[in-house]
Amino acid sequence: MIKFISACSFILLITACNNYNNNAGREPVAQVGDKYLYAEQIPFNTNNGFSKEDSISIVRNYIDRWIRNELILIKAEDNLSEEYQNEINNKIEETRANLMIYQYEQQMMLQKMDTSVSEQEIRDYYDSHLQNFTLQNNLLKALFLKLPVEAPNIDRARSWFRSDRQNDIQSLESYAYQFAEKFDDFGESWINMNFLLRELPADIENESYFLRNNRYYECSDSSFYYMVNIRDFRLKGAIAPPEYVRDDIRTIILNNRKIDFLQELETGIYNEGMRDNSFRVFK
């Protein structure tokens, strides 16, 4: 048997949800067989800005989808073989067990596992695993400036851009804020060479040659000047700078620590069960 209450009545019920107790007197919205859909089970927000008609339609559609799913479920339960149903129940139990174990492990790690990683630990790991940090791409530290061709005082901007003096850099930043299409300061942090290549209109076929032979590079098209000031670089195949892989190393250390923690947790629980005679093995 299928029963409905009207969507309009349901919306009124939702708006007055603070006036009833979910643990007593729950209002059924629909019924399929011996299963009920209750008002509080429908994810509906009365402050979503929809019109009354749209709200009614949303509620009706949700109820209809629930009914259709329940009817299909009943049909499946009536027609699937016992073998299939047992297989499904076993998978459900296995999934439940895995989820419970996972949540418990996460809770234990949050409560008891040390998540702090010192700079010395990072450096020690880096020094001991240098072979794992070979660069797959060229890296560089650089300033990048993209100026419209009609920008004023471009020669002065070029002079500031080529300079390493802090006053000139500050002047450049002020100028770029007013006139530049784009200004990126990666003078203190490593970036992948591909990031720079995406910004330049000219094709650079030999990246290694480009990096070795250009301290300052400029090109243009009909609309913009593109300027690059290369502060430092590392070539593909070299060992990555420690600061470039710092976050990766921290993640590796924490993952290794997590593996050790979970193994110790499992072993501790097993030993506890052995002491308490919580299990038996039948021969």
GUMI-757826 format. One line per field, with one value per residue (C-alpha): residue number from 1; residue in three letters; x negated, y negated, z negated. Coordinates in steps of 0.05 Angstrom, whole numbers. Each point is the difference from the previous one (the first is absolute). Example, Ala and Ser with C-alpha at 12.3 -4.5 7.8 and 13.67 -1.06 7.14 Angstrom:
residues 2
nr = 1; 2
rest = ALA; SER
c1 = -246; -27
c2 = 90; -69
c3 = -156; 13
***
This chain:
residues 283
nr = 1; 2; 3; 4; 5; 6; 7; 8; 9; 10; 11; 12; 13; 14; 15; 16; 17; 18; 19; 20; 21; 22; 23; 24; 25; 26; 27; 28; 29; 30; 31; 32; 33; 34; 35; 36; 37; 38; 39; 40; 41; 42; 43; 44; 45; 46; 47; 48; 49; 50; 51; 52; 53; 54; 55; 56; 57; 58; 59; 60; 61; 62; 63; 64; 65; 66; 67; 68; 69; 70; 71; 72; 73; 74; 75; 76; 77; 78; 79; 80; 81; 82; 83; 84; 85; 86; 87; 88; 89; 90; 91; 92; 93; 94; 95; 96; 97; 98; 99; 100; 101; 102; 103; 104; 105; 106; 107; 108; 109; 110; 111; 112; 113; 114; 115; 116; 117; 118; 119; 120; 121; 122; 123; 124; 125; 126; 127; 128; 129; 130; 131; 132; 133; 134; 135; 136; 137; 138; 139; 140; 141; 142; 143; 144; 145; 146; 147; 148; 149; 150; 151; 152; 153; 154; 155; 156; 157; 158; 159; 160; 161; 162; 163; 164; 165; 166; 167; 168; 169; 170; 171; 172; 173; 174; 175; 176; 177; 178; 179; 180; 181; 182; 183; 184; 185; 186; 187; 188; 189; 190; 191; 192; 193; 194; 195; 196; 197; 198; 199; 200; 201; 202; 203; 204; 205; 206; 207; 208; 209; 210; 211; 212; 213; 214; 215; 216; 217; 218; 219; 220; 221; 222; 223; 224; 225; 226; 227; 228; 229; 230; 231; 232; 233; 234; 235; 236; 237; 238; 239; 240; 241; 242; 243; 244; 245; 246; 247; 248; 249; 250; 251; 252; 253; 254; 255; 256; 257; 258; 259; 260; 261; 262; 263; 264; 265; 266; 267; 268; 269; 270; 271; 272; 273; 274; 275; 276; 277; 278; 279; 280; 281; 282; 283
rest = MET; ILE; LYS; PHE; ILE; SER; ALA; CYS; SER; PHE; ILE; LEU; LEU; ILE; THR; ALA; CYS; ASN; ASN; TYR; ASN; ASN; ASN; ALA; GLY; ARG; GLU; PRO; VAL; ALA; GLN; VAL; GLY; ASP; LYS; TYR; LEU; TYR; ALA; GLU; GLN; ILE; PRO; PHE; ASN; THR; ASN; ASN; GLY; PHE; SER; LYS; GLU; ASP; SER; ILE; SER; ILE; VAL; ARG; ASN; TYR; ILE; ASP; ARG; TRP; ILE; ARG; ASN; GLU; LEU; ILE; LEU; ILE; LYS; ALA; GLU; ASP; ASN; LEU; SER; GLU; GLU; TYR; GLN; ASN; GLU; ILE; ASN; ASN; LYS; ILE; GLU; GLU; THR; ARG; ALA; ASN; LEU; MET; ILE; TYR; GLN; TYR; GLU; GLN; GLN; MET; MET; LEU; GLN; LYS; MET; ASP; THR; SER; VAL; SER; GLU; GLN; GLU; ILE; ARG; ASP; TYR; TYR; ASP; SER; HIS; LEU; GLN; ASN; PHE; THR; LEU; GLN; ASN; ASN; LEU; LEU; LYS; ALA; LEU; PHE; LEU; LYS; LEU; PRO; VAL; GLU; ALA; PRO; ASN; ILE; ASP; ARG; ALA; ARG; SER; TRP; PHE; ARG; SER; ASP; ARG; GLN; ASN; ASP; ILE; GLN; SER; LEU; GLU; SER; TYR; ALA; TYR; GLN; PHE; ALA; GLU; LYS; PHE; ASP; ASP; PHE; GLY; GLU; SER; TRP; ILE; ASN; MET; ASN; PHE; LEU; LEU; ARG; GLU; LEU; PRO; ALA; ASP; ILE; GLU; ASN; GLU; SER; TYR; PHE; LEU; ARG; ASN; ASN; ARG; TYR; TYR; GLU; CYS; SER; ASP; SER; SER; PHE; TYR; TYR; MET; VAL; ASN; ILE; ARG; ASP; PHE; ARG; LEU; LYS; GLY; ALA; ILE; ALA; PRO; PRO; GLU; TYR; VAL; ARG; ASP; ASP; ILE; ARG; THR; ILE; ILE; LEU; ASN; ASN; ARG; LYS; ILE; ASP; PHE; LEU; GLN; GLU; LEU; GLU; THR; GLY; ILE; TYR; ASN; GLU; GLY; MET; ARG; ASP; ASN; SER; PHE; ARG; VAL; PHE; LYS
c1 = 0; -25; 21; -15; 10; 5; -64; 33; 14; -71; -30; 42; -26; -72; 8; 29; -52; -23; 68; -3; -46; -33; -1; 75; 58; -43; 42; -1; -4; 6; 4; -21; 16; -24; -50; 15; -31; 3; 1; -68; -32; 12; -58; 40; -20; 58; -48; -24; 36; 44; 72; 56; 15; -73; -6; 61; -29; -68; 34; 45; -59; -39; 58; 12; -73; 2; 62; -29; -64; 38; 45; -60; -34; 61; 1; -74; 6; 58; -36; -74; -23; -20; -71; -3; 33; -49; -57; 27; 10; -72; -25; 42; -28; -71; 9; 29; -58; -51; 34; 2; -74; -19; 37; -30; -70; 11; 25; -61; -48; 33; -5; -68; -44; -52; 10; -57; -59; -62; -44; -57; 42; 15; -73; -22; 50; -21; -74; 14; 43; -31; 9; 75; 1; -25; 34; 47; 6; -43; 9; -14; 7; 20; 39; 51; 31; 52; 9; 48; -40; 34; -23; -39; -74; -15; -75; 1; 40; -53; -54; 37; 15; -74; -21; -8; 3; 58; 19; 5; 42; 48; 4; 13; 56; 33; -6; 26; 60; 20; -18; -18; 46; -37; -58; -25; -56; -30; -68; 1; 38; -10; 49; 6; -27; 65; 35; -43; 5; 76; -7; -48; 23; -66; -17; -61; -23; -63; 17; -69; -35; 50; -12; -76; -5; 53; -4; 50; 49; 50; 48; 63; 60; 48; 31; -51; -72; -20; -60; -34; -55; -30; -29; -19; 16; -7; -1; 40; -39; -32; 18; 59; -14; 21; 50; 34; 15; 10; 76; -7; -51; 45; 57; -45; -23; 71; 23; -56; 16; 74; -18; -43; 54; 55; -44; -15; 74; 20; -55; 19; 74; -19; -46; 55; 49; -50; -10; 75; 15; 45; -9; -13; -28; 32; -44
c2 = 0; -69; -61; -74; -64; -61; -37; -65; 29; 26; -68; -29; 57; -16; -73; 21; 55; -34; 12; 76; 51; 48; 54; -1; -10; 2; -20; 51; -30; 64; 75; 59; 68; -4; -56; -74; -64; -53; -75; -11; 49; -45; -49; -63; -72; -48; -59; 20; -57; 45; -19; 39; 37; 19; 23; 44; 30; 14; 36; 40; 21; 23; 41; 30; 20; 32; 40; 23; 23; 37; 35; 22; 24; 42; 30; 15; 34; 42; 23; 5; 69; 16; 8; -71; -28; 35; -27; -70; 7; 24; -60; -47; 30; -3; -73; -16; 33; -37; -67; 13; 19; -59; -50; 30; -4; -72; -17; 33; -36; -67; 13; 33; -6; -54; -41; -50; 6; -40; -33; 45; 62; -27; -15; 68; 35; -43; 15; 75; 5; -47; 51; -6; -74; -4; -56; 20; -72; -62; -48; -73; -61; -60; -64; -4; -64; -7; -73; -30; -32; -67; -1; -63; -2; 71; -13; -19; 63; 40; -31; 17; 70; 15; -25; 41; -61; 0; -72; 16; 61; -42; -51; 56; 29; -69; -10; 70; -10; -60; 22; 74; 53; 50; -2; 63; -2; 70; -26; 38; 62; 55; 8; 51; -26; 20; -54; -53; 30; -6; -75; -13; -8; 24; 75; 20; 67; 11; -17; 18; -46; -55; 4; 4; -59; -49; -41; -48; 16; -43; 12; -33; 6; -53; -12; 14; 1; 63; -5; 55; -11; 68; 0; 74; 66; 76; 45; 63; 60; -39; 11; -43; -56; 20; -58; 22; 70; -20; 10; 67; 24; -21; 40; 61; -3; -5; 57; 44; -20; 16; 70; 13; -27; 44; 61; -13; -12; 65; 39; -31; 19; 70; 10; -28; 50; 56; -20; -5; 66; -39; 49; 73; 37; 68; 54
c3 = 0; 18; -41; 10; -38; 45; 17; -23; -68; -2; 13; -57; -42; 18; -19; -67; -13; -63; -30; 0; -30; 50; -53; -11; 48; 64; 60; 57; 70; 40; -10; 44; -31; -72; 12; -14; 24; -55; 5; -31; 48; 60; 12; 11; -16; -8; 9; 69; 36; 42; 13; -34; 64; 11; -73; 7; 64; -33; -59; 46; 43; -61; -26; 68; 7; -69; 18; 66; -33; -55; 51; 41; -64; -18; 70; -4; -69; 26; 63; -16; -19; -71; 23; 27; -61; -46; 42; -6; -75; -7; 40; -43; -64; 28; 20; -68; -35; 44; -13; -76; -1; 44; -44; -63; 29; 21; -70; -32; 47; -16; -75; -6; 61; 1; 64; -11; 48; -15; 52; -23; 15; 69; 13; -25; 45; 59; -10; -7; 62; 50; 56; -8; 14; 72; 37; 57; 24; 1; -59; -7; -45; 40; 7; 56; 27; 55; 22; 50; 57; -15; -73; -20; -18; 24; 2; -74; -15; 38; -43; -65; 26; 13; -69; -63; -46; -49; 16; 74; -13; -42; 56; 49; -43; -5; 75; 16; -46; 43; 70; 7; 27; -43; -50; -36; -50; -7; -18; -66; 19; 51; 58; 55; 67; 33; -41; 33; 70; -2; -10; 58; 73; 28; 3; -39; 28; -42; -72; -27; 49; -15; -75; 7; 47; -24; -63; 30; 57; 36; 59; 25; 44; 27; -68; -55; -22; -38; -47; -40; -52; -18; -71; -4; 34; -6; 61; 12; -27; -57; -73; -21; -49; -70; -6; 64; -27; -73; 0; 36; -51; -58; 31; 9; -72; -26; 45; -26; -71; 13; 25; -61; -47; 31; -3; -73; -14; 33; -36; -66; 8; 21; -60; -45; 29; -12; -73; -11; 36; 47; 57; 14; 61; 12; 27
***
